Amino acid sequence: MDKQPPTQEQDERESFLTAARDLWPVAKGSLARVARPCGRPKECPACRNGQRHPMWIFTFRQGGRLRCRYVPAELAPILRRALGNGRRLEKRLTEEGEALIERYRRDRASRRTDE
């Protein structure tokens, strides 16, 4: 059987999937370093002195609601990379949407000139 050459859409799909695969891990949200008192303010000497404990918080939306999760310090660099990858992927998705509209307009214009 003869193998047909890939269409432009198939080429674009493969290009997108390759780019998305290279952006793993991926996440959407924000990561912030905060300082808060611990859960034992009477027993903790640092909290009694007014000091706070540094920690990482991941904030994201889930089902339309804002959620926050504590992030262990050793996971923070990985999550930071995932958030950067998420921003790059979101930018790529926006570009793909724009390209889709442009392809549609070009195809529609070429069909009009062929008639």
C-alpha positions, 0 to 999 in steps of 0.5 A: 500500500502506498503511504500518502504524504502527511497533510499540513494539519497532520504536520502541525499536529505532530509539531504541537504534540512534540512541543507539548511533550517537551514541556513536561512537567506542566502546571497552572497556578502560582507559587509563593514563598510566605511566612506564617506562624506554625500551629503551636504558637504557645509551644514554639519559641520562634512564634512566641518571639513574633518570628514566622516560619517560611513555607511555599504555597501553591495557589490554583483554581479548581472548579472555579474556586481558589485553592491553596496547597502547602508545597514541601521545600524540595518540591518547589523547584520542580513546581516552579519549572512546571509552572513555567512550562504551563505558561509556555504551553498556554502561550502555544495554545493561544498561538494555535488558536490564532493559526486555526482562524487564519487557516480557516480564513485563507481556505475560505478566501481561496474557495471564493476565488475558485468559484 
